[in-house]
Structure formats: structure tokens, C-alpha cells
Amino acid sequence: MSLQIVITVTVFLITMSVIFWRPRGMNEAWPASIGAAIILLTGMVSYGDILDIISKIGGASVTIMATIVMAVILESFGFFHWSAARLVNLAKGSGYRLYWYIQLLCFLMTLLFNNDGSILITTPILILLLKNLRLKPHQQIPYLLSGALIATASSAPIGVSNIVNLIALKIVHMSLYMHTAMMFVPATLGLIFMSCLMFIVIKNKIPKELPISAAEIEEAFFHQTFSSPKIGDKR
């Protein structure tokens, strides 16, 4: 084994260990940056390699940063509370109907944004929703897990719905149109089958009827939105 491989593997293992350990609450960006700097300074990676990597992942990186900013903006004007209230209203007191609307929400969010953006946006909505429905923990988990699974798997039908897809398509020089033409129908059918299978598995664990009405949920959301202190408020 060459010295370069030994150094690269050693730096990688130490970096990952520090990231997971996080001594004194250290931000994971610090060990990652230091590890990358060591690899660069020792000549393991050339500047040409860096430019090539940037050209492949630059667009995907900007996309995920824009998605994070968008999620923060949506939260700032109460979009998460509004969406949660609408889901309860559409469910009309049925826990089963709520399951399918959650699946549809996660699917559409992934198609409109990407799988990372879908998780960033749908997770706060589901947490607010389930918290205010006052469901027991064992009743909340099936909704959260099934929603997260669909949000992730829904990146298969179209390439732009997954940051990894964008990078992979860039490497193999495949267009988004070609990816969608080959994957949309089989991937969508697979998602429908997976949703139905999950519903059969968790049907006995989710409530048939929701314990709180839509009117009570909307009132709770209203009080949470307008009674919480805003930035700049003097108490």
C-alpha cells in the first residue's frame, strides 16, 4: 500500500471520528474543512481535480442551499402552520384519510423541490400536525416514518428531485428528459405499491378517527402563531 493511500485513509478516518464525536459541541464543518485542507496541501488531490468536482456538484450545492433558505422563509410567515391546518381539514376526522394526504403531500413536495427540500418542509408540518392532534407516540411514528420514506423515494421519477441524481446525470452525461422518460412510470408505480404496502402494515397502529376536530386544530394553530413572541418584541 502506497504512502498516499495510507495518508488519505488515515485523514478520512480521523475526520469522520471527530465529526461523530464532536468534542465540546464542535461544528462538523471544522474537522471536514481541516481534513480537506490536509488532503489538498499534501498533494493527494490536485487543483484540476477540485475544479472538476466543483463543475459537477456546483449546481447541486447551490440548489440545496437555496432550498434551506426557502424553508426558513416559508416558516417565517406561518406556511407550516397553515399547511398542517389544511391537512387536518382535508382529513375530515379520519386517520386513514390523513395517512394518504400525508403521502400525497410528501410526494408533491419532492417533485416540486427535491428530496432534501421535501424533508426540510414536510417534517415541521408533520411534527406540528401530530403534536396538536395529541396522538400517542406509537400513533405518530407510522405517519412520520411513512412520510419520510415517501419523501425520499419520490426522487426516483424525475432526476431533478434528488441532488445525487443531478450529480450522477452530470457524470454520465444523461439529460433530465431522458432520465424522466425511463424512470417516471415504473418509479411512480413502485411508489404507489410501497404506499399501499405500508398502509397495510401500519393500518392497525394509526387511529381510525382523529381525536381532535379541524376547528380545534385551526384555533390552536391561530393561538400559536399570533401569541408567540416575534423578533424585536419587548416583553
ZIUR-V210788 format. One line per field, one symbol per residue. ss: DSSP state (@ for helix, = for strand, . for the rest). phi: phi as a letter, one per 40 degrees, with the letter a starting at -180 (. if undefined). burial: + if it has 16 or more other C-alpha atoms within 10 Angstrom, else -. A space follows every 10 residues. Layout:
BEGIN
ss=???
phi=???
burial=???
END
This chain:
BEGIN
ss=..@@@@@@@@ @@@@@@@@@@ @.@@@..@@@ @@@@@@@@@@ @.....@@@@ @@@@@@@@@@ @@@@@@@@@@ @@@@@@..@@ @@@@@@@@@@ @..=@@@@@@ @@@@@@@@@@ @@..@@@@@@ @@@@@@@@@@ @@@...@@@@ @@@@@@@@@@ @@@.....@@ @.@@@@@@@@ @@...@@@@@ @@@@@@@@@@ @@@@@@@@@@ @@@@@...=. ...@@@@@@@ @@@@@@@... .....
phi=.ccccccccc cccccccccc cfcfgdcccc cccccccccc ccgcbccccc ccccccbdcc cccccccccc ccccccbgcc cccccccccc cfgbccccdc cccccccccc ccbacccccc cccccccccc cccfccdccc ddcccccccc ccccccdbcc cadcdccccc ccgbcccccc ccbccccccc cccccccccc cbdcbbccbc cbcccccccc cccccccccc cgcbb
burial=-------+-- +---+--++- -------+-- ++--++--+- ---------- -----++--+ --++--+--- +--------+ +-+++-+++- +-++++++++ +++-+++-++ +-++++++++ ++++++++++ -++-+---++ ++++-+++++ ++++++++++ +++-+++-+- --------++ ---+--++-+ +--++---+- -----++--+ --++--++-- +--------- -----
END
